[in-house]
């Protein structure tokens, strides 16, 4: 199972780590994504336990109240990531 997770992470553009419920291996997956230079978005419901390891290593943090709040915050962050990627691509073309 972990081997498939590592393959999926290696092939992804962004890792979204939902940590509202404890899960075995989330910290390992986040660390692997960071080692692969993948942006990591940390998600948790406002009243859930806090994961200092995952929040500390993530690039973006979303602490949400409900599904609507999550959608709004996630859309904003994804738009930022897309804008950063476009800026990098433009810079690389100019070089």
SULDALIN-V252277 format. One line per field, one symbol per residue. ss: DSSP state (2 for helix, 1 for strand, 0 for the rest). phi: phi as a letter, one per 40 degrees, with the letter a starting at -180 (. if undefined). burial: b if it has 16 or more other ideal C-beta (glycine too) atoms within 10 Angstrom, else e. Layout:
ss->???
phi->???
burial->???
This chain:
ss->02222222222001111100000002222222222000111111100000022222200111110022222222222222222222222222220
phi->.ccccccccccccabbbcbcbcacgcccccccccccgccbbcbacdccccbccccccccbbbbbcaccccccccccccccccccccccccccccc
burial->eeeeeeeebeeeebbbbbbeeeeeebeebbebbbeeebbbbbbbbeeeeebeebbebbbbebbbeeeeebeebbeebeeeeeeeeeeeeeeeeee
